[in-house]
Amino acid sequence: MMKLLLASASLVVLAGCGEKEQTTGSRGDSAPWQGAKNAYMEKGWTAGDKTAWETQLRTRSQQQNEYVKSN
């Protein structure tokens, strides 16, 4: 009985050694303002324009600001 318990415990411990490395794949990171070019983009923002991306981010955060909404 003790051998069976020891064997099953060693199998559980060794099962964690077989885990594969988790990577994002072959796709590299790109700048956030590069974005997608599809129909769901916000109006006034063009993919690849860093200044327009920063402006859009600032506008979106101000629309969620409760202090601005209450005044």
C-alpha positions as CSV (number, residue, x, y, z in Angstrom):
1,M,0.0,0.0,0.0
2,M,2.9,2.4,0.9
3,K,4.6,1.7,-2.5
4,L,1.4,2.5,-4.4
5,L,1.0,5.8,-2.4
6,L,4.6,6.7,-3.0
7,A,4.4,5.9,-6.8
8,S,1.2,8.0,-7.2
9,A,2.8,10.9,-5.3
10,S,5.9,10.7,-7.5
11,L,3.7,10.7,-10.6
12,V,1.9,13.8,-9.4
13,V,5.2,15.6,-8.7
14,L,6.7,14.6,-12.1
15,A,3.6,15.7,-14.0
16,G,4.5,19.3,-13.4
17,C,7.9,18.9,-15.1
18,G,6.3,18.2,-18.5
19,E,4.7,21.6,-18.8
20,K,5.5,23.4,-22.1
21,E,6.8,26.9,-22.2
22,Q,4.0,29.4,-22.7
23,T,4.8,32.0,-25.3
24,T,2.8,34.4,-27.4
25,G,3.9,32.7,-30.6
26,S,5.9,34.1,-33.4
27,R,4.1,37.4,-33.5
28,G,6.2,40.2,-32.0
29,D,5.0,43.1,-30.0
30,S,4.2,46.3,-31.8
31,A,3.5,49.8,-30.7
32,P,0.0,50.2,-29.2
33,W,-0.8,53.0,-31.6
34,Q,-0.3,50.7,-34.6
35,G,-3.7,49.2,-33.9
36,A,-6.1,47.3,-36.1
37,K,-7.5,48.5,-39.3
38,N,-11.1,47.5,-39.1
39,A,-14.7,48.9,-38.9
40,Y,-14.6,49.0,-35.1
41,M,-12.0,51.8,-34.7
42,E,-13.0,55.0,-33.0
43,K,-13.8,57.9,-35.3
44,G,-11.0,60.4,-35.6
45,W,-8.3,57.9,-34.9
46,T,-6.0,56.5,-37.6
47,A,-3.8,53.4,-37.1
48,G,-0.2,54.4,-36.9
49,D,-0.7,57.9,-35.7
50,K,0.8,58.2,-32.2
51,T,-0.5,61.7,-31.6
52,A,-4.1,60.8,-32.5
53,W,-3.8,57.7,-30.4
54,E,-2.7,59.7,-27.3
55,T,-5.5,62.2,-27.9
56,Q,-8.1,59.5,-28.2
57,L,-6.9,57.9,-25.0
58,R,-7.0,61.2,-23.1
59,T,-10.5,61.9,-24.4
60,R,-11.7,58.4,-23.4
61,S,-10.3,58.7,-19.9
62,Q,-11.9,62.2,-19.5
63,Q,-15.3,60.7,-20.5
64,Q,-15.0,58.2,-17.6
65,N,-13.9,60.8,-15.1
66,E,-16.6,61.2,-12.4
67,Y,-15.3,64.6,-11.4
68,V,-15.9,66.0,-14.9
69,K,-19.3,64.4,-15.2
70,S,-20.6,65.9,-11.9
71,N,-19.6,69.5,-12.6
